[in-house]
Amino acid sequence: MRWKKLGLIFCSNNHYDWMTSHASVPTAEHVEGDIYRIYFSSRDTGNRSHTGFVEIDITYPSEILNVSKEPLLSPGELGAFDDSGAMLSWIAQKYDTRHFYYIGWNLGVTVPFRNSIGLAISKDKEPICRYANGPIVDRTALEPHFVASCCVIPDGNLWRMWYLSCIGWKVVNNLPQHSYHIKYAESADGITWHRDGTVAIDFKFQGEYAISRPCVLKENGLYRMWYSFRGDSYRIGYAESSDGIHWERLDDIVGINVSDEGWDSEMIEYPFIFDHNGHRYMLYNGNDYGRTGFGLAVLEN
């Protein structure tokens, strides 16, 4: 693969009280023609995450056509799993219903935060609303720490999920540091999930401690995944699988890396891959986990 960077698309900069900084975890949804809605997570003055969007013409992606004035998802009620933030992770559609899977944030005391996966639903393009005030995927007896960013694909009669799973915390330089990789789950309805601890993407090198934001496409029976991985700083990785469960990491052929200078010169992360009019595109974040915004790249070969 070889990706051509098309540049920075959008960066939140005090647009609204709920959109003061960051445009993290970009996710594309086709609207019509060449128009796409790009969802992202922004932070308010209290550092809480909200989900909003911009709209672009994919043929002129640097021109923003519309910016959401109000968030589509805001932090939940006090004490709920998402009272510190609601960050969209993935949109899955089956029949006339769109399923918006999002990361709920809680702030911690002994560790900085805890995440869970929530669900909001929209039928027939109606406004999205929470499926429940609680998470649909949370920590369990076998996964006692937290779960977060996921990719969900309705695959025949089965729903497949690849999701971030924290396996523990340790103290590094007097601060707690998490360790997480990507696991696999299945469901009959996209709501109730069976998890048996199956690891999809595991650590590959010494010092790697974070693998996140899976993005899976199924092509001609082959499952292809892009994701973020981190040692010193985030990079984008790639893997392939014949069954969606057992994967081979092929990070060396991903074909995209940090730039020499600018908004994505220190790290690149949180990829989202989509196809339009015979071209394959990648949305991704750059420095500081989305503080510098998100950009777009197109596959050259």
PLY file of the C-alpha trace (Angstrom):
ply
format ascii 1.0
element vertex 301
property float x
property float y
property float z
element edge 300
property int vertex1
property int vertex2
end_header
0.00 0.00 0.00
0.99 3.61 -0.56
-1.16 6.42 0.79
-1.08 9.99 -0.52
-1.87 12.53 2.18
-4.45 15.12 1.15
-3.83 17.32 4.18
-5.51 18.51 7.33
-9.31 18.62 6.99
-10.60 20.02 10.27
-9.35 21.15 13.67
-11.64 22.19 16.53
-10.73 25.63 17.84
-13.33 27.12 20.18
-16.14 26.70 17.64
-18.68 26.22 20.44
-18.60 25.72 24.22
-18.75 21.94 23.67
-16.19 22.07 20.81
-13.25 23.96 22.26
-10.48 21.51 21.29
-9.75 18.15 19.64
-11.39 16.39 16.68
-10.62 12.79 17.61
-11.55 9.37 16.16
-12.99 10.55 12.79
-15.72 8.34 11.29
-17.19 8.84 7.81
-20.82 8.37 6.76
-21.98 8.80 3.15
-24.78 11.36 2.78
-25.35 11.62 -0.98
-23.31 12.05 -4.13
-19.82 13.17 -3.11
-20.97 14.49 0.28
-19.75 12.84 3.48
-20.50 13.53 7.12
-17.41 13.11 9.30
-18.19 12.46 12.96
-15.56 13.17 15.58
-15.13 13.69 19.31
-14.46 17.18 20.66
-13.82 18.43 24.19
-15.56 21.17 26.14
-14.02 23.59 28.63
-14.28 20.88 31.31
-12.36 18.40 29.09
-15.47 16.25 28.58
-15.93 14.55 25.19
-18.89 15.27 22.90
-19.62 13.82 19.45
-20.26 16.24 16.59
-19.67 16.34 12.84
-18.60 18.30 9.80
-19.71 17.73 6.21
-17.39 17.78 3.20
-17.38 17.16 -0.53
-14.88 14.33 -0.90
-13.65 15.85 -4.19
-12.78 19.11 -2.35
-12.17 17.80 1.17
-10.44 20.87 2.59
-13.64 22.94 2.18
-15.96 22.47 5.16
-19.61 22.66 4.06
-21.25 22.40 7.46
-20.33 22.14 11.14
-22.78 20.76 13.70
-23.98 23.51 16.03
-25.07 21.04 18.71
-23.50 17.72 19.72
-25.19 14.51 18.61
-23.95 12.74 21.75
-23.10 14.49 24.99
-21.92 13.16 28.35
-24.52 11.09 30.19
-26.22 11.61 33.50
-24.21 12.13 36.67
-22.70 8.86 37.87
-23.37 6.99 34.62
-20.67 5.20 32.64
-20.44 8.13 30.20
-20.76 11.14 32.51
-17.27 12.36 31.51
-17.62 11.87 27.76
-19.37 10.18 24.83
-16.97 9.48 21.96
-18.32 7.84 18.79
-16.31 4.78 17.76
-18.26 3.12 14.92
-21.50 3.18 12.90
-23.03 -0.13 11.77
-26.20 -0.31 9.68
-28.58 -3.22 9.22
-31.82 -2.72 7.30
-33.17 0.74 8.24
-31.39 1.04 11.60
-28.02 2.63 12.28
-26.16 1.54 15.39
-23.82 4.17 16.86
-21.29 2.46 19.13
-19.53 4.91 21.39
-16.94 5.06 24.17
-18.25 6.19 27.53
-15.75 7.93 29.81
-15.56 7.96 33.61
-12.78 9.77 35.45
-10.90 7.77 38.09
-8.95 8.28 41.29
-6.31 5.55 41.43
-6.16 5.51 37.60
-7.06 8.43 35.30
-10.14 6.91 33.66
-12.33 3.91 32.94
-14.08 3.24 29.60
-17.09 1.21 28.50
-18.97 0.80 25.20
-22.41 2.36 24.83
-24.97 2.26 22.03
-27.22 4.86 20.41
-29.70 4.03 17.64
-31.29 5.85 14.71
-34.10 4.39 12.58
-34.96 5.75 9.15
-32.43 8.60 9.49
-34.20 9.90 12.60
-32.13 11.64 15.33
-30.00 9.24 17.32
-30.98 8.34 20.87
-29.32 6.22 23.53
-30.33 2.58 23.59
-29.87 2.59 27.36
-28.32 4.70 30.10
-25.87 1.90 30.81
-23.16 0.30 28.65
-23.69 -2.73 26.41
-20.05 -3.86 26.81
-18.30 -3.27 30.14
-15.65 -4.81 32.35
-16.35 -8.33 33.58
-14.87 -11.00 35.82
-12.58 -11.98 32.93
-11.91 -8.42 31.73
-11.66 -6.45 34.98
-10.21 -3.15 33.74
-11.97 -1.49 30.78
-13.08 -1.82 27.16
-13.19 0.95 24.57
-12.97 1.70 20.81
-14.69 -0.90 18.66
-15.48 -1.83 15.07
-18.76 -3.69 14.42
-19.77 -5.47 11.20
-23.09 -7.27 10.57
-21.80 -10.37 8.75
-24.72 -12.54 7.59
-26.66 -13.69 10.64
-23.72 -12.82 12.88
-22.52 -9.50 14.23
-18.76 -9.27 14.71
-16.95 -6.86 17.02
-13.27 -6.06 17.39
-12.64 -3.94 20.45
-9.97 -2.46 22.69
-9.48 -4.46 25.91
-7.31 -3.25 28.78
-5.32 -6.06 30.38
-3.92 -4.03 33.26
-2.22 -0.96 34.67
1.30 -0.48 36.00
3.19 2.47 37.46
5.73 4.01 35.07
7.67 7.10 36.18
5.33 7.43 39.15
2.23 7.50 36.91
-0.28 4.73 36.07
0.10 3.41 32.53
-2.52 1.20 30.86
-1.86 -1.75 28.58
-4.46 -2.77 25.99
-4.81 -4.77 22.80
-7.69 -5.79 20.49
-10.08 -8.65 21.24
-12.97 -10.25 19.34
-16.65 -10.75 20.24
-19.83 -12.02 18.54
-23.52 -11.20 18.80
-26.86 -12.27 17.31
-28.38 -8.78 17.49
-25.56 -6.23 17.84
-26.56 -5.52 21.45
-25.83 -8.57 23.60
-22.26 -9.71 23.06
-20.48 -13.01 23.73
-16.86 -12.60 24.77
-14.52 -15.52 25.47
-11.23 -13.62 25.67
-10.17 -14.22 22.06
-7.30 -11.86 21.18
-7.36 -10.56 17.61
-4.34 -8.22 17.53
-1.70 -8.79 20.21
1.52 -7.01 21.12
4.38 -7.54 18.70
7.46 -5.85 20.14
8.97 -5.00 23.51
7.72 -1.68 24.74
4.45 -1.79 22.81
1.59 -1.28 25.24
-1.41 0.18 23.38
-3.32 -1.09 20.32
-6.58 0.69 19.55
-9.29 1.88 17.12
-9.68 -1.17 14.84
-11.20 -0.57 11.40
-12.14 -3.76 9.49
-13.18 -4.25 5.86
-14.21 -7.59 4.39
-13.21 -8.06 0.75
-13.65 -11.27 -1.24
-13.58 -13.38 1.91
-10.49 -11.62 3.32
-10.73 -9.51 6.47
-8.43 -6.47 6.47
-7.83 -4.36 9.58
-6.18 -1.00 10.16
-5.51 0.13 13.74
-3.26 2.24 15.97
-0.32 0.84 17.90
1.97 2.59 20.33
5.35 2.23 21.89
6.94 5.66 22.12
4.16 7.25 20.03
1.23 6.13 17.91
1.58 4.74 14.40
-0.95 3.08 12.09
-0.77 -0.69 11.60
-2.36 -3.28 9.33
-3.34 -6.96 9.58
-5.14 -9.63 7.54
-7.32 -12.63 8.42
-9.21 -15.36 6.59
-11.84 -15.75 9.33
-11.87 -12.44 11.20
-10.60 -14.17 14.34
-6.98 -15.17 13.70
-4.88 -12.31 12.34
-1.41 -11.75 10.89
0.13 -8.36 11.59
1.66 -6.77 8.49
2.50 -3.31 9.81
5.45 -2.90 7.44
3.18 -2.68 4.38
0.66 -0.16 5.72
2.17 2.60 3.57
1.63 5.67 5.76
3.75 7.30 8.45
4.30 10.62 10.21
5.13 13.71 8.14
8.45 15.55 8.33
6.72 18.54 9.91
3.33 19.89 10.80
0.15 18.64 12.44
0.94 14.91 12.01
4.73 14.94 12.41
4.83 13.35 15.90
2.17 10.65 15.70
-0.63 9.30 13.49
-3.51 7.26 14.88
-7.21 6.28 14.88
-7.59 5.33 11.17
-10.97 4.99 9.45
-11.02 3.44 5.96
-13.82 3.87 3.41
-14.34 3.58 -0.34
-15.95 6.07 -2.71
-16.22 6.10 -6.51
-13.40 3.62 -7.02
-11.02 5.22 -4.54
-10.04 4.16 -1.03
-9.67 6.85 1.64
-8.26 7.00 5.15
-9.28 9.47 7.85
-6.80 9.72 10.70
-5.63 11.88 13.60
-2.20 13.40 14.10
-0.31 14.92 17.01
-1.66 14.82 20.55
-4.55 12.38 20.02
-6.65 14.70 17.87
-5.82 18.08 19.35
-4.38 19.07 15.95
-7.46 17.74 14.11
-7.94 15.03 11.50
-6.68 14.60 7.96
-7.43 12.54 4.86
-5.32 10.28 2.66
-6.09 8.36 -0.53
-4.64 5.00 -1.58
-2.48 5.45 -4.67
-2.22 1.88 -5.91
0 1
1 2
2 3
3 4
4 5
5 6
6 7
7 8
8 9
9 10
10 11
11 12
12 13
13 14
14 15
15 16
16 17
17 18
18 19
19 20
20 21
21 22
22 23
23 24
24 25
25 26
26 27
27 28
28 29
29 30
30 31
31 32
32 33
33 34
34 35
35 36
36 37
37 38
38 39
39 40
40 41
41 42
42 43
43 44
44 45
45 46
46 47
47 48
48 49
49 50
50 51
51 52
52 53
53 54
54 55
55 56
56 57
57 58
58 59
59 60
60 61
61 62
62 63
63 64
64 65
65 66
66 67
67 68
68 69
69 70
70 71
71 72
72 73
73 74
74 75
75 76
76 77
77 78
78 79
79 80
80 81
81 82
82 83
83 84
84 85
85 86
86 87
87 88
88 89
89 90
90 91
91 92
92 93
93 94
94 95
95 96
96 97
97 98
98 99
99 100
100 101
101 102
102 103
103 104
104 105
105 106
106 107
107 108
108 109
109 110
110 111
111 112
112 113
113 114
114 115
115 116
116 117
117 118
118 119
119 120
120 121
121 122
122 123
123 124
124 125
125 126
126 127
127 128
128 129
129 130
130 131
131 132
132 133
133 134
134 135
135 136
136 137
137 138
138 139
139 140
140 141
141 142
142 143
143 144
144 145
145 146
146 147
147 148
148 149
149 150
150 151
151 152
152 153
153 154
154 155
155 156
156 157
157 158
158 159
159 160
160 161
161 162
162 163
163 164
164 165
165 166
166 167
167 168
168 169
169 170
170 171
171 172
172 173
173 174
174 175
175 176
176 177
177 178
178 179
179 180
180 181
181 182
182 183
183 184
184 185
185 186
186 187
187 188
188 189
189 190
190 191
191 192
192 193
193 194
194 195
195 196
196 197
197 198
198 199
199 200
200 201
201 202
202 203
203 204
204 205
205 206
206 207
207 208
208 209
209 210
210 211
211 212
212 213
213 214
214 215
215 216
216 217
217 218
218 219
219 220
220 221
221 222
222 223
223 224
224 225
225 226
226 227
227 228
228 229
229 230
230 231
231 232
232 233
233 234
234 235
235 236
236 237
237 238
238 239
239 240
240 241
241 242
242 243
243 244
244 245
245 246
246 247
247 248
248 249
249 250
250 251
251 252
252 253
253 254
254 255
255 256
256 257
257 258
258 259
259 260
260 261
261 262
262 263
263 264
264 265
265 266
266 267
267 268
268 269
269 270
270 271
271 272
272 273
273 274
274 275
275 276
276 277
277 278
278 279
279 280
280 281
281 282
282 283
283 284
284 285
285 286
286 287
287 288
288 289
289 290
290 291
291 292
292 293
293 294
294 295
295 296
296 297
297 298
298 299
299 300
